[in-house]
Every structure is written in structure tokens, then in C-alpha cells.
Amino acid sequence: MPTPEPIQEQAQSPEELAKIAKNAAAKEQLRAAYEAKTTARNCLGCGQEFRSEGAHHRMCSRCRSRR
């Protein structure tokens, strides 16, 4: 069995690294804002935990799509 060749990583410039870090920080801010305005609830259909947007939102998207 032949050995796989190692994956070569591309060298990234400081500008590219700064852009990646900025994007990661922005994604983290969006995630934190989403979690702040939603509540963890259990789905009434399957019992799986999901992020609910309010009292009107009691079923996960998978169970709602099956209706």
C-alpha cells in the first residue's frame, strides 16, 4: 500500500492572516448575538435540543419540515 504524500500548506501573508482573524471575530460576534436572542429548548416533536426564537417556536426545523 503506497504511503500518502503529505499535504503542503500554503504560506499566508500577514494581510491574509489578519483577514482570516477578522472574519473569525465577526463570526464569533454573530454567534454570540444569535445565542443572546435565542433560548435552548427541547423540540415537542422529537425532544432534541435546538435554539428557539421565542414561545411560538417549539419544534426544531427538521420536525417542522415533516408537517
Backbone bond lengths (Angstrom), bond angles and torsions (degrees), N, CA, C in turn:
res aa  C-N    CA-C-N  psi(-1)  N-CA   C-N-CA  omega(-1)  CA-C   N-CA-C  phi
1 M - - - 1.438 - - 1.531 108.37 -
2 P 1.331 118.02 124.58 1.461 120.16 -178.27 1.527 111.29 -71.24
3 T 1.313 115.10 146.70 1.465 119.10 178.43 1.522 109.02 -81.68
4 P 1.315 116.65 138.91 1.464 118.94 179.79 1.528 110.54 -70.48
5 E 1.304 114.57 147.07 1.459 119.04 178.05 1.525 109.15 -78.93
6 P 1.327 117.01 143.21 1.465 119.06 -179.44 1.528 111.03 -66.20
7 I 1.311 114.65 146.64 1.461 120.63 177.68 1.521 107.63 -78.56
8 Q 1.315 115.59 128.15 1.447 119.57 179.29 1.521 109.27 -89.87
9 E 1.326 115.12 129.53 1.451 119.65 178.06 1.517 109.07 -87.74
10 Q 1.323 114.82 140.90 1.446 119.66 177.81 1.517 108.92 -81.56
11 A 1.311 115.79 137.40 1.457 120.09 175.62 1.525 108.06 -70.22
12 Q 1.312 116.17 136.14 1.454 120.01 -178.67 1.520 109.24 -113.14
13 S 1.306 114.19 140.49 1.457 119.83 179.95 1.528 109.68 -74.28
14 P 1.312 117.72 160.91 1.465 120.42 176.98 1.532 113.10 -58.45
15 E 1.330 116.98 -32.84 1.464 120.20 178.09 1.527 110.97 -66.06
16 E 1.346 115.99 -42.27 1.459 120.01 179.10 1.529 110.69 -65.41
17 L 1.324 116.48 -40.32 1.457 120.41 178.75 1.531 110.94 -65.03
18 A 1.317 117.40 -39.05 1.460 121.30 178.20 1.525 110.33 -64.91
19 K 1.339 116.87 -39.88 1.465 121.23 178.86 1.528 110.27 -64.76
20 I 1.326 117.21 -42.27 1.462 121.53 178.78 1.522 110.14 -62.95
21 A 1.331 117.16 -43.14 1.465 121.24 179.56 1.523 110.87 -64.79
22 K 1.327 117.29 -39.65 1.466 121.30 179.39 1.527 110.12 -64.91
23 N 1.338 117.16 -42.61 1.462 121.04 178.26 1.525 111.24 -63.86
24 A 1.328 116.82 -39.81 1.462 120.57 178.94 1.522 110.69 -64.59
25 A 1.334 116.38 -40.66 1.468 120.09 178.82 1.526 110.81 -65.51
26 A 1.323 117.32 -39.37 1.462 121.25 179.07 1.529 110.44 -65.87
27 K 1.329 117.68 -41.35 1.467 121.11 178.16 1.520 110.54 -63.48
28 E 1.324 116.86 -39.73 1.460 120.73 179.19 1.527 110.74 -65.14
29 Q 1.322 117.73 -39.35 1.458 121.42 177.70 1.532 110.77 -63.97
30 L 1.320 117.37 -42.01 1.467 120.82 177.97 1.525 111.30 -63.94
31 R 1.328 116.40 -41.85 1.465 120.91 178.77 1.529 110.46 -63.25
32 A 1.324 116.93 -44.37 1.467 120.75 -179.99 1.531 110.87 -64.02
33 A 1.329 117.50 -40.40 1.462 120.97 178.50 1.521 110.81 -65.46
34 Y 1.340 117.32 -40.55 1.466 121.57 178.63 1.524 110.26 -63.01
35 E 1.334 116.87 -44.84 1.458 120.02 -179.55 1.527 111.71 -67.82
36 A 1.332 117.17 -30.01 1.459 120.27 179.68 1.528 111.39 -69.76
37 K 1.329 117.27 -32.67 1.466 119.41 -177.46 1.529 113.16 -97.93
38 T 1.322 117.92 2.14 1.462 120.85 177.37 1.527 109.89 -121.73
39 T 1.326 115.73 165.96 1.455 122.29 -179.69 1.525 108.86 -127.21
40 A 1.312 116.22 142.00 1.463 119.68 175.50 1.523 108.37 -75.41
41 R 1.330 116.73 123.75 1.467 122.15 178.66 1.524 108.72 -133.75
42 N 1.311 115.32 162.92 1.458 121.00 173.78 1.521 108.41 -96.88
43 C 1.315 115.95 135.52 1.460 122.44 179.84 1.532 109.73 -65.81
44 L 1.337 116.30 136.60 1.461 120.78 177.87 1.526 111.69 -72.72
45 G 1.327 117.72 -19.15 1.461 120.80 -179.26 1.517 113.53 -85.83
46 C 1.341 116.68 -47.50 1.463 119.78 -174.20 1.528 113.53 -120.75
47 G 1.328 117.48 -12.61 1.460 120.35 178.59 1.515 114.72 85.82
48 Q 1.321 117.59 -2.33 1.466 121.57 -179.63 1.525 109.76 -73.77
49 E 1.335 116.65 141.90 1.463 120.32 178.60 1.527 110.04 -74.51
50 F 1.339 115.86 139.13 1.457 121.66 177.86 1.516 108.25 -147.58
51 R 1.337 117.49 169.61 1.467 122.49 179.22 1.523 108.43 -90.08
52 S 1.330 116.54 116.60 1.451 122.62 -177.38 1.522 110.37 -97.97
53 E 1.317 116.60 140.37 1.460 122.14 -179.60 1.522 112.65 -91.82
54 G 1.325 118.38 -1.45 1.458 121.26 178.31 1.511 111.08 162.75
55 A 1.339 115.69 -179.47 1.466 120.98 -177.78 1.527 112.29 -61.66
56 H 1.327 117.53 -26.62 1.472 121.53 179.67 1.527 112.43 -75.19
57 H 1.312 118.09 -12.41 1.457 123.62 -172.37 1.530 108.81 -108.86
58 R 1.330 117.61 87.57 1.462 121.65 -174.09 1.524 114.36 -114.94
59 M 1.348 117.18 -0.53 1.464 120.23 178.59 1.524 108.99 -124.15
60 C 1.328 116.50 142.08 1.462 120.76 178.60 1.527 109.50 -68.41
61 S 1.305 116.64 164.17 1.463 120.36 -176.80 1.520 112.19 -63.49
62 R 1.333 117.03 -32.16 1.467 119.40 178.62 1.529 111.06 -64.68
63 C 1.329 117.31 -45.24 1.475 120.36 179.56 1.521 111.02 -69.82
64 R 1.331 118.52 -36.81 1.456 120.23 178.36 1.524 111.86 -64.86
65 S 1.333 116.81 -33.80 1.472 119.04 -179.29 1.522 111.40 -73.75
66 R 1.327 118.26 -19.83 1.469 122.01 179.55 1.519 112.29 -81.38
67 R 1.313 119.18 -14.30 1.462 122.76 -175.45 1.483 112.28 -64.93
